[in-house]
Amino acid sequence: MGRLDGKIALIVGGGADGPPNPGEELSIGNGRATAILCAREGALVMVADRTRQLALETASAIRSEGNQADAVEADVSQEDDCRRAVEESVRRFGALQLLVNNVGIAIGRSLLNTTTDEFNRMYQVNLRSHFLMMKYAVPEIVKGGGGAIVNVSSVAALLSGSGIAYEATKAALLGLSRSVAVRYARDKVRVNTILPGLINFDGAPGNRRPGGARSATNTDGPAGNAMGDCQGRRLPVVRRRVVYHRHPTDRRRRHHRR
């Protein structure tokens, strides 16, 4: 019995766009690792990514392990694509209980060195997309009897040094998540935000960047220590936290640990 048996999960940003690490057949990032782990826990997974081929690769990896998955192309900076990702999940699997928003970009620098266009772009991808995905997903989750949402922010929400637009949008995501969590708790919808630390990217070997971006990967760092699996594929430990927060008894377990 998996912790997510029979649940329908939509993983937004479920591709991985960097080259695989040496000895691995498939590039593994935060979103792809989340999708694979959720499927192993029994979820039926819809993988959404702005690049259809990357979403298809993740879905194929899940099916190769005997689990169920499908893929949808979605650019979350576009409202129609956000709505369509939810609609396709419900059309394909009949319901929706779980949502992970794992998209983010990092552009711009300090206040005087960040253009208005750069700031607007960061807002559009790092914050507005989460608002839109939840706006369309929450009614379906409520209709299905409740469920869970996990938004991926960053430790940059609390610390400086990552650029003003990145820090501002990641911090704003905490308020957005809290607002939705409080309002929809009565409908049995839980909303959690996780704040990864520095994570190495498949797309930029040896180059550490703020955590929370779509293609963040599996190597070392405060939130990115890797774990192996039976096929030699290494998945980020931080993704375990996503599965943990999406489990129906996560609140009881946290209280028990104190």
C-alpha angles and dihedrals in degrees: 000000000000124000091242100040111164095357120135112229129191112199111195113203091022097155130085118217103189128088117271119265116255111289094017125108096204133043110241123208134163095274096044092047090050092051093049094047093047090052091050088054090056104267123140102231133211110193116207124191135153088238108061094202092058091050090049091051091054093047090048091051090052093049091048087065091053097260131121125257143144134188138229131186112234134164101200092202084073117073094210090056091051091053092045093052090058093043092051092050091054093042093051100041104019100241145020128232106154134048130181119189104200103160129117143138133201118215133141129039133220127354096272094038099052119088123221090244091054092050092048091050091051091050091049095053104028100042115006092053091057090050091051096045091051092044091060099032101048096066090053092046090050090047089054093055099266137302143166142289125199120194118194112221125158142244082252086079086074104026134055128231103075101087129280099262094047093048094045096050094044091049092047089054089066091059092044092052093046092051093052092043094054095044097047101036087097087060092053094253114139120199122194132175122207123201112207120198126221114329131184117238127226086215092057111031113209092008114115119206136170113293124246101062119127097251098044109138150207110276133098129310135104093295102018109067106142130234126200129231135202092275095050092253113141119219128188117260088220088070089063086066090057092054090045093054092047095055113104094234097047094116094052091048093052092052091048091055096056 
